[in-house]
């Protein structure tokens, strides 16, 4: 069986942001309205509760991110 890698076929696998468990920085910017530089700064903090490192790539754990925002007065 050959895997079809055409763009038309792969588009059906796109998952809406609100259904994802982890978000890229770009998705987190769209999702939260927080700027890219601010998110990079927040995720560079040693004890950031919502960052997940996959090699050199950082992902945002959406549930933990939502809790962090919910409990924050200012970022």
N, CA, C, O and CB atoms as a CASP TS submission, in Angstrom:
PFRMAT TS
TARGET T0000
AUTHOR 0000-0000-0000
METHOD Language model
MODEL 1
PARENT N/A
ATOM      1  N   UNK     1       0.845  -1.180   0.000  1.00  0.00           N
ATOM      2  CA  UNK     1       0.000   0.000   0.000  1.00  0.00           C
ATOM      3  C   UNK     1       0.891   1.244   0.000  1.00  0.00           C
ATOM      4  O   UNK     1       1.787   1.368   0.836  1.00  0.00           O
ATOM      5  CB  UNK     1      -0.962  -0.003   1.226  1.00  0.00           C
ATOM      6  N   UNK     2       0.652   2.143  -0.914  1.00  0.00           N
ATOM      7  CA  UNK     2       1.438   3.372  -1.042  1.00  0.00           C
ATOM      8  C   UNK     2       0.754   4.505  -0.282  1.00  0.00           C
ATOM      9  O   UNK     2      -0.455   4.707  -0.394  1.00  0.00           O
ATOM     10  CB  UNK     2       1.625   3.754  -2.534  1.00  0.00           C
ATOM     11  N   UNK     3       1.544   5.232   0.487  1.00  0.00           N
ATOM     12  CA  UNK     3       1.037   6.374   1.241  1.00  0.00           C
ATOM     13  C   UNK     3       0.940   7.578   0.318  1.00  0.00           C
ATOM     14  O   UNK     3       1.922   7.959  -0.319  1.00  0.00           O
ATOM     15  CB  UNK     3       1.943   6.687   2.460  1.00  0.00           C
ATOM     16  N   UNK     4      -0.236   8.172   0.247  1.00  0.00           N
ATOM     17  CA  UNK     4      -0.444   9.353  -0.590  1.00  0.00           C
ATOM     18  C   UNK     4      -0.050  10.587   0.210  1.00  0.00           C
ATOM     19  O   UNK     4      -0.673  10.900   1.225  1.00  0.00           O
ATOM     20  CB  UNK     4      -1.926   9.452  -1.078  1.00  0.00           C
ATOM     21  N   UNK     5       0.982  11.285  -0.247  1.00  0.00           N
ATOM     22  CA  UNK     5       1.454  12.470   0.466  1.00  0.00           C
ATOM     23  C   UNK     5       1.033  13.767  -0.213  1.00  0.00           C
ATOM     24  O   UNK     5       1.585  14.828   0.076  1.00  0.00           O
ATOM     25  CB  UNK     5       2.958  12.430   0.592  1.00  0.00           C
ATOM     26  N   UNK     6       0.075  13.688  -1.097  1.00  0.00           N
ATOM     27  CA  UNK     6      -0.366  14.906  -1.775  1.00  0.00           C
ATOM     28  C   UNK     6      -1.052  15.845  -0.793  1.00  0.00           C
ATOM     29  O   UNK     6      -1.643  15.402   0.192  1.00  0.00           O
ATOM     30  CB  UNK     6      -1.313  14.567  -2.937  1.00  0.00           C
ATOM     31  N   UNK     7      -0.972  17.135  -1.063  1.00  0.00           N
ATOM     32  CA  UNK     7      -1.549  18.152  -0.190  1.00  0.00           C
ATOM     33  C   UNK     7      -3.060  17.970  -0.045  1.00  0.00           C
ATOM     34  O   UNK     7      -3.612  18.173   1.036  1.00  0.00           O
ATOM     35  CB  UNK     7      -1.237  19.548  -0.728  1.00  0.00           C
ATOM     36  N   UNK     8      -3.721  17.591  -1.127  1.00  0.00           N
ATOM     37  CA  UNK     8      -5.168  17.417  -1.083  1.00  0.00           C
ATOM     38  C   UNK     8      -5.557  16.324  -0.098  1.00  0.00           C
ATOM     39  O   UNK     8      -6.521  16.479   0.651  1.00  0.00           O
ATOM     40  CB  UNK     8      -5.709  17.089  -2.473  1.00  0.00           C
ATOM     41  N   UNK     9      -4.827  15.236  -0.093  1.00  0.00           N
ATOM     42  CA  UNK     9      -5.154  14.117   0.776  1.00  0.00           C
ATOM     43  C   UNK     9      -4.815  14.419   2.234  1.00  0.00           C
ATOM     44  O   UNK     9      -5.560  14.015   3.126  1.00  0.00           O
ATOM     45  CB  UNK     9      -4.420  12.868   0.318  1.00  0.00           C
ATOM     46  N   UNK    10      -3.711  15.118   2.500  1.00  0.00           N
ATOM     47  CA  UNK    10      -3.291  15.407   3.863  1.00  0.00           C
ATOM     48  C   UNK    10      -4.167  16.449   4.546  1.00  0.00           C
ATOM     49  O   UNK    10      -4.203  16.486   5.776  1.00  0.00           O
ATOM     50  CB  UNK    10      -1.868  15.870   3.867  1.00  0.00           C
ATOM     51  N   UNK    11      -4.863  17.285   3.813  1.00  0.00           N
ATOM     52  CA  UNK    11      -5.664  18.337   4.420  1.00  0.00           C
ATOM     53  C   UNK    11      -6.801  17.770   5.265  1.00  0.00           C
ATOM     54  O   UNK    11      -7.305  18.457   6.153  1.00  0.00           O
ATOM     55  CB  UNK    11      -6.223  19.248   3.347  1.00  0.00           C
ATOM     56  N   UNK    12      -7.201  16.566   5.013  1.00  0.00           N
ATOM     57  CA  UNK    12      -8.287  15.984   5.798  1.00  0.00           C
ATOM     58  C   UNK    12      -7.841  15.589   7.203  1.00  0.00           C
ATOM     59  O   UNK    12      -8.677  15.278   8.050  1.00  0.00           O
ATOM     60  CB  UNK    12      -8.850  14.774   5.082  1.00  0.00           C
ATOM     61  N   UNK    13      -6.527  15.599   7.459  1.00  0.00           N
ATOM     62  CA  UNK    13      -6.001  15.247   8.762  1.00  0.00           C
ATOM     63  C   UNK    13      -5.714  16.459   9.625  1.00  0.00           C
ATOM     64  O   UNK    13      -5.224  16.307  10.744  1.00  0.00           O
ATOM     65  CB  UNK    13      -4.759  14.439   8.605  1.00  0.00           C
ATOM     66  N   UNK    14      -5.998  17.639   9.150  1.00  0.00           N
ATOM     67  CA  UNK    14      -5.774  18.833   9.954  1.00  0.00           C
ATOM     68  C   UNK    14      -6.747  18.839  11.124  1.00  0.00           C
ATOM     69  O   UNK    14      -7.947  18.613  10.965  1.00  0.00           O
ATOM     70  CB  UNK    14      -5.932  20.117   9.100  1.00  0.00           C
ATOM     71  N   UNK    15      -6.200  19.100  12.294  1.00  0.00           N
ATOM     72  CA  UNK    15      -6.993  19.100  13.521  1.00  0.00           C
ATOM     73  C   UNK    15      -7.160  20.542  13.980  1.00  0.00           C
ATOM     74  O   UNK    15      -6.176  21.280  14.044  1.00  0.00           O
ATOM     75  CB  UNK    15      -6.321  18.227  14.637  1.00  0.00           C
ATOM     76  N   UNK    16      -8.371  20.959  14.297  1.00  0.00           N
ATOM     77  CA  UNK    16      -8.578  22.328  14.772  1.00  0.00           C
ATOM     78  C   UNK    16      -7.786  22.585  16.049  1.00  0.00           C
ATOM     79  O   UNK    16      -7.598  21.676  16.857  1.00  0.00           O
ATOM     80  CB  UNK    16     -10.070  22.595  15.015  1.00  0.00           C
ATOM     81  N   UNK    17      -7.327  23.811  16.231  1.00  0.00           N
ATOM     82  CA  UNK    17      -6.521  24.180  17.393  1.00  0.00           C
ATOM     83  C   UNK    17      -7.203  23.789  18.700  1.00  0.00           C
ATOM     84  O   UNK    17      -6.548  23.255  19.596  1.00  0.00           O
ATOM     85  CB  UNK    17      -6.242  25.677  17.383  1.00  0.00           C
ATOM     86  N   UNK    18      -8.476  24.037  18.824  1.00  0.00           N
ATOM     87  CA  UNK    18      -9.177  23.786  20.091  1.00  0.00           C
ATOM     88  C   UNK    18      -9.291  22.298  20.416  1.00  0.00           C
ATOM     89  O   UNK    18      -9.654  21.948  21.539  1.00  0.00           O
ATOM     90  CB  UNK    18     -10.565  24.400  20.043  1.00  0.00           C
ATOM     91  N   UNK    19      -8.985  21.399  19.449  1.00  0.00           N
ATOM     92  CA  UNK    19      -9.024  19.958  19.683  1.00  0.00           C
ATOM     93  C   UNK    19      -7.645  19.370  19.974  1.00  0.00           C
ATOM     94  O   UNK    19      -7.545  18.209  20.371  1.00  0.00           O
ATOM     95  CB  UNK    19      -9.627  19.262  18.488  1.00  0.00           C
ATOM     96  N   UNK    20      -6.586  20.148  19.784  1.00  0.00           N
ATOM     97  CA  UNK    20      -5.231  19.649  19.970  1.00  0.00           C
ATOM     98  C   UNK    20      -4.852  19.609  21.451  1.00  0.00           C
ATOM     99  O   UNK    20      -5.333  20.412  22.251  1.00  0.00           O
ATOM    100  CB  UNK    20      -4.240  20.515  19.197  1.00  0.00           C
ATOM    101  N   UNK    21      -3.993  18.672  21.795  1.00  0.00           N
ATOM    102  CA  UNK    21      -3.474  18.567  23.151  1.00  0.00           C
ATOM    103  C   UNK    21      -2.294  19.520  23.330  1.00  0.00           C
ATOM    104  O   UNK    21      -2.166  20.173  24.366  1.00  0.00           O
ATOM    105  CB  UNK    21      -3.054  17.114  23.464  1.00  0.00           C
ATOM    106  N   UNK    22      -1.437  19.593  22.319  1.00  0.00           N
ATOM    107  CA  UNK    22      -0.263  20.465  22.339  1.00  0.00           C
ATOM    108  C   UNK    22      -0.319  21.415  21.156  1.00  0.00           C
ATOM    109  O   UNK    22      -0.810  21.064  20.083  1.00  0.00           O
ATOM    110  CB  UNK    22       1.045  19.637  22.311  1.00  0.00           C
ATOM    111  N   UNK    23       0.187  22.617  21.364  1.00  0.00           N
ATOM    112  CA  UNK    23       0.188  23.633  20.316  1.00  0.00           C
ATOM    113  C   UNK    23       1.610  24.062  20.000  1.00  0.00           C
ATOM    114  O   UNK    23       2.472  24.085  20.878  1.00  0.00           O
ATOM    115  CB  UNK    23      -0.656  24.846  20.732  1.00  0.00           C
ATOM    116  N   UNK    24       1.847  24.400  18.744  1.00  0.00           N
ATOM    117  CA  UNK    24       3.113  25.042  18.395  1.00  0.00           C
ATOM    118  C   UNK    24       3.051  26.478  18.913  1.00  0.00           C
ATOM    119  O   UNK    24       1.989  26.955  19.314  1.00  0.00           O
ATOM    120  CB  UNK    24       3.379  25.001  16.834  1.00  0.00           C
ATOM    121  N   UNK    25       4.174  27.149  18.901  1.00  0.00           N
ATOM    122  CA  UNK    25       4.192  28.555  19.332  1.00  0.00           C
ATOM    123  C   UNK    25       3.237  29.375  18.458  1.00  0.00           C
ATOM    124  O   UNK    25       2.470  30.192  18.968  1.00  0.00           O
ATOM    125  CB  UNK    25       5.640  29.141  19.258  1.00  0.00           C
ATOM    126  N   UNK    26       3.289  29.153  17.151  1.00  0.00           N
ATOM    127  CA  UNK    26       2.411  29.911  16.240  1.00  0.00           C
ATOM    128  C   UNK    26       0.941  29.653  16.545  1.00  0.00           C
ATOM    129  O   UNK    26       0.135  30.583  16.529  1.00  0.00           O
ATOM    130  CB  UNK    26       2.710  29.546  14.777  1.00  0.00           C
ATOM    131  N   UNK    27       0.584  28.408  16.820  1.00  0.00           N
ATOM    132  CA  UNK    27      -0.800  28.088  17.170  1.00  0.00           C
ATOM    133  C   UNK    27      -1.176  28.717  18.504  1.00  0.00           C
ATOM    134  O   UNK    27      -2.302  29.188  18.667  1.00  0.00           O
ATOM    135  CB  UNK    27      -1.005  26.568  17.225  1.00  0.00           C
ATOM    136  N   UNK    28      -0.251  28.731  19.460  1.00  0.00           N
ATOM    137  CA  UNK    28      -0.519  29.334  20.766  1.00  0.00           C
ATOM    138  C   UNK    28      -0.721  30.849  20.646  1.00  0.00           C
ATOM    139  O   UNK    28      -1.519  31.429  21.381  1.00  0.00           O
ATOM    140  CB  UNK    28       0.632  29.030  21.740  1.00  0.00           C
ATOM    141  N   UNK    29      -0.003  31.483  19.725  1.00  0.00           N
ATOM    142  CA  UNK    29      -0.184  32.916  19.467  1.00  0.00           C
ATOM    143  C   UNK    29      -1.618  33.160  18.994  1.00  0.00           C
ATOM    144  O   UNK    29      -2.299  34.056  19.494  1.00  0.00           O
ATOM    145  CB  UNK    29       0.848  33.432  18.404  1.00  0.00           C
ATOM    146  N   UNK    30      -2.060  32.374  18.049  1.00  0.00           N
ATOM    147  CA  UNK    30      -3.423  32.512  17.511  1.00  0.00           C
ATOM    148  C   UNK    30      -4.456  32.197  18.584  1.00  0.00           C
ATOM    149  O   UNK    30      -5.434  32.926  18.751  1.00  0.00           O
ATOM    150  CB  UNK    30      -3.626  31.584  16.292  1.00  0.00           C
ATOM    151  N   UNK    31      -4.232  31.113  19.303  1.00  0.00           N
ATOM    152  CA  UNK    31      -5.166  30.628  20.324  1.00  0.00           C
ATOM    153  C   UNK    31      -5.336  31.628  21.470  1.00  0.00           C
ATOM    154  O   UNK    31      -6.453  31.849  21.939  1.00  0.00           O
ATOM    155  CB  UNK    31      -4.686  29.290  20.876  1.00  0.00           C
ATOM    156  N   UNK    32      -4.229  32.233  21.923  1.00  0.00           N
ATOM    157  CA  UNK    32      -4.270  33.042  23.140  1.00  0.00           C
ATOM    158  C   UNK    32      -4.276  34.547  22.909  1.00  0.00           C
ATOM    159  O   UNK    32      -4.747  35.309  23.753  1.00  0.00           O
ATOM    160  CB  UNK    32      -3.114  32.697  23.989  1.00  0.00           C
ATOM    161  N   UNK    33      -3.753  34.970  21.769  1.00  0.00           N
ATOM    162  CA  UNK    33      -3.608  36.402  21.540  1.00  0.00           C
ATOM    163  C   UNK    33      -2.359  36.980  22.193  1.00  0.00           C
ATOM    164  O   UNK    33      -2.144  38.192  22.159  1.00  0.00           O
ATOM    165  CB  UNK    33      -4.824  37.125  22.051  1.00  0.00           C
ATOM    166  N   UNK    34      -1.542  36.129  22.782  1.00  0.00           N
ATOM    167  CA  UNK    34      -0.279  36.552  23.389  1.00  0.00           C
ATOM    168  C   UNK    34       0.774  36.550  22.295  1.00  0.00           C
ATOM    169  O   UNK    34       0.798  35.640  21.465  1.00  0.00           O
ATOM    170  CB  UNK    34       0.137  35.615  24.586  1.00  0.00           C
ATOM    171  N   UNK    35       1.629  37.531  22.277  1.00  0.00           N
ATOM    172  CA  UNK    35       2.633  37.663  21.224  1.00  0.00           C
ATOM    173  C   UNK    35       3.681  36.554  21.229  1.00  0.00           C
ATOM    174  O   UNK    35       3.945  35.928  22.255  1.00  0.00           O
ATOM    175  CB  UNK    35       3.317  38.985  21.352  1.00  0.00           C
ATOM    176  N   UNK    36       4.256  36.334  20.084  1.00  0.00           N
ATOM    177  CA  UNK    36       5.276  35.299  19.878  1.00  0.00           C
ATOM    178  C   UNK    36       6.474  35.513  20.808  1.00  0.00           C
ATOM    179  O   UNK    36       6.922  34.575  21.469  1.00  0.00           O
ATOM    180  CB  UNK    36       5.742  35.293  18.408  1.00  0.00           C
ATOM    181  N   UNK    37       6.991  36.738  20.860  1.00  0.00           N
ATOM    182  CA  UNK    37       8.155  37.007  21.709  1.00  0.00           C
ATOM    183  C   UNK    37       7.843  36.779  23.181  1.00  0.00           C
ATOM    184  O   UNK    37       8.679  36.253  23.917  1.00  0.00           O
ATOM    185  CB  UNK    37       8.640  38.436  21.502  1.00  0.00           C
ATOM    186  N   UNK    38       6.666  37.163  23.609  1.00  0.00           N
ATOM    187  CA  UNK    38       6.271  36.942  25.004  1.00  0.00           C
ATOM    188  C   UNK    38       6.192  35.443  25.302  1.00  0.00           C
ATOM    189  O   UNK    38       6.651  34.994  26.352  1.00  0.00           O
ATOM    190  CB  UNK    38       4.909  37.623  25.299  1.00  0.00           C
ATOM    191  N   UNK    39       5.615  34.674  24.386  1.00  0.00           N
ATOM    192  CA  UNK    39       5.518  33.227  24.595  1.00  0.00           C
ATOM    193  C   UNK    39       6.896  32.568  24.627  1.00  0.00           C
ATOM    194  O   UNK    39       7.140  31.669  25.430  1.00  0.00           O
ATOM    195  CB  UNK    39       4.665  32.591  23.497  1.00  0.00           C
ATOM    196  N   UNK    40       7.797  33.019  23.749  1.00  0.00           N
ATOM    197  CA  UNK    40       9.156  32.483  23.788  1.00  0.00           C
ATOM    198  C   UNK    40       9.807  32.802  25.130  1.00  0.00           C
ATOM    199  O   UNK    40      10.469  31.948  25.720  1.00  0.00           O
ATOM    200  CB  UNK    40      10.003  33.053  22.629  1.00  0.00           C
ATOM    201  N   UNK    41       9.621  34.011  25.605  1.00  0.00           N
ATOM    202  CA  UNK    41      10.179  34.393  26.892  1.00  0.00           C
ATOM    203  C   UNK    41       9.608  33.562  28.035  1.00  0.00           C
ATOM    204  O   UNK    41      10.345  33.106  28.909  1.00  0.00           O
ATOM    205  CB  UNK    41       9.926  35.858  27.148  1.00  0.00           C
ATOM    206  N   UNK    42       8.299  33.369  28.023  1.00  0.00           N
ATOM    207  CA  UNK    42       7.648  32.586  29.074  1.00  0.00           C
ATOM    208  C   UNK    42       8.130  31.141  29.054  1.00  0.00           C
ATOM    209  O   UNK    42       8.376  30.554  30.108  1.00  0.00           O
ATOM    210  CB  UNK    42       6.123  32.635  28.915  1.00  0.00           C
ATOM    211  N   UNK    43       8.267  30.570  27.872  1.00  0.00           N
ATOM    212  CA  UNK    43       8.664  29.158  27.769  1.00  0.00           C
ATOM    213  C   UNK    43      10.157  28.959  27.981  1.00  0.00           C
ATOM    214  O   UNK    43      10.602  27.824  28.150  1.00  0.00           O
ATOM    215  CB  UNK    43       8.270  28.603  26.415  1.00  0.00           C
ATOM    216  N   UNK    44      10.939  30.030  27.976  1.00  0.00           N
ATOM    217  CA  UNK    44      12.364  29.927  28.296  1.00  0.00           C
ATOM    218  C   UNK    44      12.603  29.836  29.798  1.00  0.00           C
ATOM    219  O   UNK    44      13.685  29.442  30.233  1.00  0.00           O
ATOM    220  CB  UNK    44      13.118  31.119  27.726  1.00  0.00           C
ATOM    221  N   UNK    45      11.604  30.198  30.586  1.00  0.00           N
ATOM    222  CA  UNK    45      11.726  30.118  32.041  1.00  0.00           C
ATOM    223  C   UNK    45      11.920  28.660  32.452  1.00  0.00           C
ATOM    224  O   UNK    45      11.260  27.765  31.923  1.00  0.00           O
ATOM    225  CB  UNK    45      10.474  30.726  32.740  1.00  0.00           C
ATOM    226  N   UNK    46      12.825  28.430  33.392  1.00  0.00           N
ATOM    227  CA  UNK    46      13.176  27.071  33.807  1.00  0.00           C
ATOM    228  C   UNK    46      11.990  26.277  34.347  1.00  0.00           C
ATOM    229  O   UNK    46      11.891  25.075  34.101  1.00  0.00           O
ATOM    230  CB  UNK    46      14.252  27.124  34.851  1.00  0.00           C
ATOM    231  N   UNK    47      11.102  26.924  35.071  1.00  0.00           N
ATOM    232  CA  UNK    47       9.975  26.222  35.691  1.00  0.00           C
ATOM    233  C   UNK    47       8.648  26.457  34.976  1.00  0.00           C
ATOM    234  O   UNK    47       7.590  26.397  35.602  1.00  0.00           O
ATOM    235  CB  UNK    47       9.844  26.647  37.128  1.00  0.00           C
ATOM    236  N   UNK    48       8.691  26.719  33.694  1.00  0.00           N
ATOM    237  CA  UNK    48       7.457  26.963  32.939  1.00  0.00           C
ATOM    238  C   UNK    48       6.589  25.697  32.977  1.00  0.00           C
ATOM    239  O   UNK    48       7.018  24.636  32.523  1.00  0.00           O
ATOM    240  CB  UNK    48       7.776  27.376  31.455  1.00  0.00           C
ATOM    241  N   UNK    49       5.375  25.810  33.516  1.00  0.00           N
ATOM    242  CA  UNK    49       4.546  24.621  33.702  1.00  0.00           C
ATOM    243  C   UNK    49       3.838  24.119  32.444  1.00  0.00           C
ATOM    244  O   UNK    49       3.240  23.043  32.462  1.00  0.00           O
ATOM    245  CB  UNK    49       3.531  24.902  34.736  1.00  0.00           C
ATOM    246  N   UNK    50       3.898  24.873  31.368  1.00  0.00           N
ATOM    247  CA  UNK    50       3.131  24.482  30.192  1.00  0.00           C
ATOM    248  C   UNK    50       3.967  24.237  28.942  1.00  0.00           C
ATOM    249  O   UNK    50       3.410  24.085  27.855  1.00  0.00           O
ATOM    250  CB  UNK    50       2.127  25.525  29.900  1.00  0.00           C
ATOM    251  N   UNK    51       5.292  24.196  29.070  1.00  0.00           N
ATOM    252  CA  UNK    51       6.133  23.935  27.904  1.00  0.00           C
ATOM    253  C   UNK    51       6.524  22.458  27.874  1.00  0.00           C
ATOM    254  O   UNK    51       6.817  21.860  28.910  1.00  0.00           O
ATOM    255  CB  UNK    51       7.398  24.836  27.923  1.00  0.00           C
ATOM    256  N   UNK    52       6.525  21.888  26.692  1.00  0.00           N
ATOM    257  CA  UNK    52       6.970  20.518  26.450  1.00  0.00           C
ATOM    258  C   UNK    52       8.032  20.585  25.372  1.00  0.00           C
ATOM    259  O   UNK    52       7.762  21.019  24.252  1.00  0.00           O
ATOM    260  CB  UNK    52       5.778  19.573  26.030  1.00  0.00           C
ATOM    261  N   UNK    53       9.249  20.154  25.709  1.00  0.00           N
ATOM    262  CA  UNK    53      10.347  20.176  24.745  1.00  0.00           C
ATOM    263  C   UNK    53      10.399  18.837  24.030  1.00  0.00           C
ATOM    264  O   UNK    53      10.435  17.786  24.668  1.00  0.00           O
ATOM    265  CB  UNK    53      11.704  20.485  25.441  1.00  0.00           C
ATOM    266  N   UNK    54      10.403  18.878  22.709  1.00  0.00           N
ATOM    267  CA  UNK    54      10.570  17.690  21.867  1.00  0.00           C
ATOM    268  C   UNK    54      11.830  17.954  21.059  1.00  0.00           C
ATOM    269  O   UNK    54      11.787  18.583  20.001  1.00  0.00           O
ATOM    270  CB  UNK    54       9.294  17.412  20.928  1.00  0.00           C
ATOM    271  N   UNK    55      12.949  17.465  21.571  1.00  0.00           N
ATOM    272  CA  UNK    55      14.231  17.832  20.985  1.00  0.00           C
ATOM    273  C   UNK    55      14.422  19.322  21.185  1.00  0.00           C
ATOM    274  O   UNK    55      14.356  19.811  22.313  1.00  0.00           O
ATOM    275  CB  UNK    55      14.305  17.450  19.473  1.00  0.00           C
ATOM    276  N   UNK    56      14.658  20.046  20.109  1.00  0.00           N
ATOM    277  CA  UNK    56      14.811  21.495  20.186  1.00  0.00           C
ATOM    278  C   UNK    56      13.524  22.253  19.938  1.00  0.00           C
ATOM    279  O   UNK    56      13.517  23.484  19.943  1.00  0.00           O
ATOM    280  CB  UNK    56      15.838  21.943  19.208  1.00  0.00           C
ATOM    281  N   UNK    57      12.436  21.533  19.723  1.00  0.00           N
ATOM    282  CA  UNK    57      11.144  22.172  19.439  1.00  0.00           C
ATOM    283  C   UNK    57      10.330  22.280  20.721  1.00  0.00           C
ATOM    284  O   UNK    57      10.242  21.330  21.500  1.00  0.00           O
ATOM    285  CB  UNK    57      10.355  21.376  18.364  1.00  0.00           C
ATOM    286  N   UNK    58       9.741  23.441  20.926  1.00  0.00           N
ATOM    287  CA  UNK    58       8.894  23.619  22.099  1.00  0.00           C
ATOM    288  C   UNK    58       7.425  23.569  21.693  1.00  0.00           C
ATOM    289  O   UNK    58       7.010  24.166  20.700  1.00  0.00           O
ATOM    290  CB  UNK    58       9.215  24.951  22.808  1.00  0.00           C
ATOM    291  N   UNK    59       6.668  22.850  22.479  1.00  0.00           N
ATOM    292  CA  UNK    59       5.229  22.786  22.308  1.00  0.00           C
ATOM    293  C   UNK    59       4.574  23.317  23.572  1.00  0.00           C
ATOM    294  O   UNK    59       5.151  23.265  24.658  1.00  0.00           O
ATOM    295  CB  UNK    59       4.761  21.336  21.997  1.00  0.00           C
ATOM    296  N   UNK    60       3.376  23.823  23.416  1.00  0.00           N
ATOM    297  CA  UNK    60       2.608  24.349  24.537  1.00  0.00           C
ATOM    298  C   UNK    60       1.558  23.311  24.919  1.00  0.00           C
ATOM    299  O   UNK    60       0.728  22.929  24.094  1.00  0.00           O
ATOM    300  CB  UNK    60       1.944  25.724  24.181  1.00  0.00           C
ATOM    301  N   UNK    61       1.596  22.859  26.168  1.00  0.00           N
ATOM    302  CA  UNK    61       0.585  21.926  26.674  1.00  0.00           C
ATOM    303  C   UNK    61      -0.674  22.758  26.918  1.00  0.00           C
ATOM    304  O   UNK    61      -0.741  23.552  27.857  1.00  0.00           O
ATOM    305  CB  UNK    61       1.070  21.173  28.005  1.00  0.00           C
ATOM    306  N   UNK    62      -1.659  22.561  26.059  1.00  0.00           N
ATOM    307  CA  UNK    62      -2.820  23.458  26.034  1.00  0.00           C
ATOM    308  C   UNK    62      -3.578  23.486  27.359  1.00  0.00           C
ATOM    309  O   UNK    62      -3.952  24.562  27.825  1.00  0.00           O
ATOM    310  CB  UNK    62      -3.763  23.045  24.926  1.00  0.00           C
ATOM    311  N   UNK    63      -3.808  22.349  27.961  1.00  0.00           N
ATOM    312  CA  UNK    63      -4.570  22.310  29.217  1.00  0.00           C
ATOM    313  C   UNK    63      -3.821  23.049  30.330  1.00  0.00           C
ATOM    314  O   UNK    63      -4.421  23.823  31.076  1.00  0.00           O
ATOM    315  CB  UNK    63      -4.842  20.846  29.639  1.00  0.00           C
ATOM    316  N   UNK    64      -2.511  22.808  30.440  1.00  0.00           N
ATOM    317  CA  UNK    64      -1.703  23.497  31.452  1.00  0.00           C
ATOM    318  C   UNK    64      -1.607  24.996  31.144  1.00  0.00           C
ATOM    319  O   UNK    64      -1.591  25.820  32.058  1.00  0.00           O
ATOM    320  CB  UNK    64      -0.289  22.877  31.526  1.00  0.00           C
ATOM    321  N   UNK    65      -1.545  25.337  29.869  1.00  0.00           N
ATOM    322  CA  UNK    65      -1.504  26.736  29.435  1.00  0.00           C
ATOM    323  C   UNK    65      -2.803  27.441  29.819  1.00  0.00           C
ATOM    324  O   UNK    65      -2.778  28.560  30.331  1.00  0.00           O
ATOM    325  CB  UNK    65      -1.268  26.829  27.906  1.00  0.00           C
ATOM    326  N   UNK    66      -3.931  26.791  29.571  1.00  0.00           N
ATOM    327  CA  UNK    66      -5.229  27.357  29.944  1.00  0.00           C
ATOM    328  C   UNK    66      -5.301  27.606  31.450  1.00  0.00           C
ATOM    329  O   UNK    66      -5.783  28.655  31.879  1.00  0.00           O
ATOM    330  CB  UNK    66      -6.371  26.421  29.506  1.00  0.00           C
ATOM    331  N   UNK    67      -4.827  26.655  32.256  1.00  0.00           N
ATOM    332  CA  UNK    67      -4.831  26.800  33.708  1.00  0.00           C
ATOM    333  C   UNK    67      -3.932  27.952  34.144  1.00  0.00           C
ATOM    334  O   UNK    67      -4.295  28.743  35.014  1.00  0.00           O
ATOM    335  CB  UNK    67      -4.381  25.498  34.375  1.00  0.00           C
ATOM    336  N   UNK    68      -2.762  28.033  33.531  1.00  0.00           N
ATOM    337  CA  UNK    68      -1.828  29.101  33.854  1.00  0.00           C
ATOM    338  C   UNK    68      -2.455  30.470  33.588  1.00  0.00           C
ATOM    339  O   UNK    68      -2.369  31.371  34.421  1.00  0.00           O
ATOM    340  CB  UNK    68      -0.535  28.940  33.045  1.00  0.00           C
ATOM    341  N   UNK    69      -3.078  30.615  32.434  1.00  0.00           N
ATOM    342  CA  UNK    69      -3.730  31.886  32.068  1.00  0.00           C
ATOM    343  C   UNK    69      -4.899  32.161  33.013  1.00  0.00           C
ATOM    344  O   UNK    69      -5.086  33.290  33.467  1.00  0.00           O
ATOM    345  CB  UNK    69      -4.227  31.852  30.588  1.00  0.00           C
ATOM    346  N   UNK    70      -5.677  31.131  33.304  1.00  0.00           N
ATOM    347  CA  UNK    70      -6.832  31.283  34.180  1.00  0.00           C
ATOM    348  C   UNK    70      -6.430  31.803  35.561  1.00  0.00           C
ATOM    349  O   UNK    70      -7.147  32.604  36.160  1.00  0.00           O
ATOM    350  CB  UNK    70      -7.564  29.954  34.317  1.00  0.00           C
ATOM    351  N   UNK    71      -5.298  31.348  36.054  1.00  0.00           N
ATOM    352  CA  UNK    71      -4.853  31.706  37.404  1.00  0.00           C
ATOM    353  C   UNK    71      -3.913  32.907  37.445  1.00  0.00           C
ATOM    354  O   UNK    71      -3.421  33.269  38.513  1.00  0.00           O
ATOM    355  CB  UNK    71      -4.173  30.531  38.033  1.00  0.00           C
ATOM    356  N   UNK    72      -3.662  33.524  36.297  1.00  0.00           N
ATOM    357  CA  UNK    72      -2.743  34.659  36.239  1.00  0.00           C
ATOM    358  C   UNK    72      -3.520  35.973  36.173  1.00  0.00           C
ATOM    359  O   UNK    72      -4.545  36.079  35.501  1.00  0.00           O
ATOM    360  CB  UNK    72      -1.802  34.533  35.025  1.00  0.00           C
ATOM    361  N   UNK    73      -3.008  36.956  36.881  1.00  0.00           N
ATOM    362  CA  UNK    73      -3.570  38.296  36.808  1.00  0.00           C
ATOM    363  C   UNK    73      -2.859  39.095  35.736  1.00  0.00           C
ATOM    364  O   UNK    73      -3.464  39.930  35.063  1.00  0.00           O
ATOM    365  CB  UNK    73      -3.471  39.006  38.162  1.00  0.00           C
ATOM    366  N   UNK    74      -1.567  38.835  35.581  1.00  0.00           N
ATOM    367  CA  UNK    74      -0.732  39.586  34.637  1.00  0.00           C
ATOM    368  C   UNK    74       0.388  38.674  34.143  1.00  0.00           C
ATOM    369  O   UNK    74       0.915  37.848  34.888  1.00  0.00           O
ATOM    370  CB  UNK    74      -0.145  40.882  35.303  1.00  0.00           C
ATOM    371  N   UNK    75       0.739  38.845  32.859  1.00  0.00           N
ATOM    372  CA  UNK    75       1.880  38.077  32.337  1.00  0.00           C
ATOM    373  C   UNK    75       2.880  39.026  31.704  1.00  0.00           C
ATOM    374  O   UNK    75       3.915  38.589  31.202  1.00  0.00           O
ATOM    375  CB  UNK    75       1.415  37.009  31.304  1.00  0.00           C
TER
END
